[in-house]
């Protein structure tokens, strides 16, 4: 069930978008193509998974004073955690995460020898076919492993863990362990998932009732509704509040709190969110400059500008500017997606 705050966000009145000249573009004549996970060959999947494991094993380069930050992936996760209020349910949600996913891809390529590109996960396929619990994304060999299971370990943070796939036995130090995901705490814990159908727990077993995993929230029908909004403010609100938030919710576990980059599917999920925005923009000059909304999520009093700098803490030497991340085929970016139609 959607929260009251989320319902308010989805029904908020639209702000009028200012048409601002598109950012100066660098030459992008041969954009790379980000593919849907199922479009990758087995070898390409293996290469991506190997790099995603690698970045979780490299030592950190940032946040020397933060003991809970241990790995290179923690550099990314800690940034997302600390900036949570500044990058969610505000105008920069989409450009900030576009920058962030690209940074992750660059990290895989530059530091882990990855030669591919960031794939995306089109979860509307599972929604439309009602196959989320049996999706190939959960495959232990060619995917990301399945649901977490009860381990019998009574140690806090280690009672439910993902036990199959390439990320089995991964341990994190950022964020809370299951079942304490609503706690604002960093504690050592295993990588956890607890699929969530939004129907509560089976009174006989105490396990979540999975059912179709809230499939109606991220279907093609929902994506068409988002695509049909005529301004950035309304489009971004619903994209973040419904399919984006619900996919976080259905995977649950490490995907639930602000340390959600702990979940290896985070980047594929956000690449698909980015694809939805790029599809809405559609290489249209007006929409490539359509950016509106607010930089504060409570009073809605600080209007956003396409020339705003985005917060990064120590993760980058310079703050990215929204304008430079409005177009996937301009500025510092040069990519497109394999499927751009609904």
N, C-alpha and C positions, 0 to 999 in steps of 0.2 A: 504494500500500500504506500502511495506517495505521501510524504510529509506535508504538513500545512505550509511550511516555508517553500517547499518545492512547488506546490500548487500555486502559491502566490507568484513565484518567479515565472511560471509558465503562462500566467494570465495577466501579467503586468502590461500596462499600455506601452505602445511602441514610442521610441524617441525618433525624431526625424533625422535621417542620416545626412551628413554633409558630404557633398560630392567634392572630393579633394583630388588634385592631379595625382596620377599614379607615380610611384617612386621611380627614380632613374634606374634603368635596368642594365645589368651587364649582359654581355652576349651569352645567350643560352640557345644555341642552335641544335644541340643534340642532347636533350634532356634524358637522364636515366629514367627507367621505368620501375616503380615499386609494384611488386606483384602480390596478389592474394596468396596466402599460405598454400592453398591447394594447387596453385599454378606452379609451384616450385618443384623441381626434381628432387628425388630422395637425397642426392648429393648436395644440392643447394640447401635443403632443410638441415642436413647434418652440419654443413659449414656454419649456418646461422646459429644453431644451437651450441656448437662448439665455441663460437665467439662469445655468446651470451654467458656461457659458463666461465670462460676466460676472464671477462671483465669483473666477475664476482670473486675472482681469485687474485687479481692484481692488487697491490697495496695502494692505499689512498694517496692522493696528491694534494688534497685540500684539507682545510679544517683541522690543522695540527692540534689545536687546543681541545677538540671534541673527541673524547676517548671512545664514544660509541661508534664513531666513523672509523671503520677498519679497512674497507676495500674501495677500489675505484668506483664500483657501482654505488657504494655508500655515499660517495661524493655527490652523485646525482640524487639519490634518495633523500639525503639530509637537506639538500637545497629545496626539493619539492615539499618536504615536511615543514621546514621553517617558513617558507613563503606561502603556505597554504591559503591564508586569508587574502593574500594579494594576487592570487592567480586562479581563484575559483569563484564563479558567480560574480565576476567583474568582466569588463570589456575585453581585457587582454587574455582571457582564457584560451582562445583559439590561436592567436599569434605566439603567445608564450609557449604553448605546448608544441607548436610547429617548430619553433627554435629548439626546444628541448629534445624532441625526437630526432631532429637532424644532428644535434650534438652527440646523442647516443650513437647514431650510425657512424659518425666520424670517429668516435672513440673505438668502436668495434673494428673499423678499418685501419686506423692509425696505430692502435695499441694491441690489437689481437689478431692482426693479419687477415681480417675478413675481406673478401673480394667482391661480395655481393652488395645488395642494397636492402634497406629496411623493408621487410614485407609488412602487409597489413592483414587483418583478420576481418572478413566481411561476415559478422555475426547475423546479419539479416538472412543469410542462407539457412542457418540453423533455425531461425525463427519461422521462416516461411514454410519449412518442411517439418517443423516440430521435432527436431533431432538434436537439440542442444546436449542432452545427457549422453548421447552416443556420437558426438562430433569427432571427426578425425583429429581435431586440435588436441584432444586429450590422449592420443595414442602414446604409448610409452616408448616406442621406437622412432616414430616419424613425427611426433608432436611434443607436447609439453608436460606429459604425465597427467594423471587423473585427479580425482577428488582426494582430499585428505582422509585419513583413516585413524581411528582410535588406536593408539599404540600400547596402551596399558602402562605407560610411563607416567608416574604421578608428579614428576618434576614440573613446576610451573613453566608453561610455554612449550612443553614437549609431549602433551597428551594427544594431540591430533596433528599429524604430519602428512605431507605428500611423500609416499613411499615408492613411487615408480617414476620412470622417465629420467631425463638428464639432470633434473634438479632435485632428485631424491637426496635426502640427508644434507641438504643445504641448511646452514645455520646463519641466522641474522642477529645483529646486535642493535639495530635501529627498529623502533616501533614495538608495540606490545605483541605478545604471543597469544594464540588462541587458548581459551575463549575470551580473553580480556581485551578484545580489539578496540573497545571504546575507552580504554584507559589511556591517559596522556602520560606514557612512560616508555622508556627504552629499556628493553630487557633481552637477554639472550634467549632465542627461541628457534624452533625449527620452522622451515617453510611450510605454511599451512594453507589449505583451502577448506571451506565448508560450503558446498553448493547450497543455494538458498532459493527455494521456490516461492517465498513470500507467503506461505500458508501455515507457518508455524511448525511445531514439532509433533511427530507421531507420539501420542501418549503412551504407546506400548514400548517403543524403543528409545524415545528421547531424541531421535535423529530428525533432522530437517526433512519435511515433506518436499521432495524435489519437483515432482510433476513435470510441467513443461519449462520450468525455470523462467517464468515471467516473460514468455516469448512475445507476447503482444506489445511489449514496451520497446522492442528494437527490430520491428518488422519492416518490410518494404513499404507498407502502408504508412507507418510512422515517418519513415525517411522521406516519402513523397510529401507529407504534410510539412515537414521542415523545409524541404526544397521549395515549396510554394510560397513561403514568406517572402515579402518584397523588400525587406530591409535587414541589415546585419543584426541589429539589436534583438529583434524578435527571433530570427533564425538561430542566433547563438544561444539565446536563453533556452529554447526548447531542445536544441541539440545537446547542450550540456546537461540539462535537467532531466531529460527522459532517457534516450538510449544510452548516452554516456554514463550517467549515474546508475542506471539499472544494471548495466553489464558489470560495473564494479560490485554492485550488490549481489548479483546472482553467483559470482565466483567466491566472494566473501573471503574470510581468512585474511591473508596478507594483502589482498586486493581491496580490503575495506577501509582502513585508516589512511591518513595522509602520507604514510610511508608505503603507499601502494606500488611505487616502482620496484619494491621487493618482488612483486609478482612478475615473472618473466613475460607474461602475456600483456603487461601494461603497454609496452611500446607498440605491439601489433594493434592493440585496441585503439590507442591514440592515433596511430597512423590511419586507421579507418575513420576516426572522427575528423582528422585532417582532410582525408579524401572527400568526406561529405561537404566540408567547407569549400574545398577546391572545386568540387562539382557545382555547388551553388554559385560560386564566382564565375565559372564558365568562360574564362578568358574574355569577359566583358569589362570594358574600360571603367564603367561606372561602378560595377560591383567589386572590381579589384581595388577600388579606392573607398568602398563603403565600409566605414568603421565608426561605430557610435556606441553609446552606453555610458557606464559610470565606472570609476576606479575605486569606489567604496561600495561595499555590499550591504551596508546598514541604512545610512541616511540617503543614499543615492543623490549626493550633492556635488560630487567631484566629477565633472564631465570628462570623458576620455577624448584624447586627440590622437590622430594618426602619427603625430610626432612625439608621442610619449616614449620615454625610455622604459624598458622592462627590467624588473629586479632580477639579479642573478647571484647575489652574495659573492662568494669566492669562486664560483664555478666558471666564470669567464673574466678576462681582463678588462673588457669593456661591456657596457650595458647595451644589448640590442635595442634597436628602435623599431617600433611597430611597423612603420612605413616599409622597412626593408624586408619584412616577413609577410607582406600582404599577397605576394605572388610566388608560387612555387617555381616559376620559370623566369625569375628576375632577381636582382640584388645578389645576395650570397647563395641563392638556391638555384637548382637546375634539375628538377625532377617532375615527373607526372605519374599518374596511376594507370594501371592496366585496364581498369574498367571505370569509365566516367559517366555512365548512363544508369538510370534506374529502370 
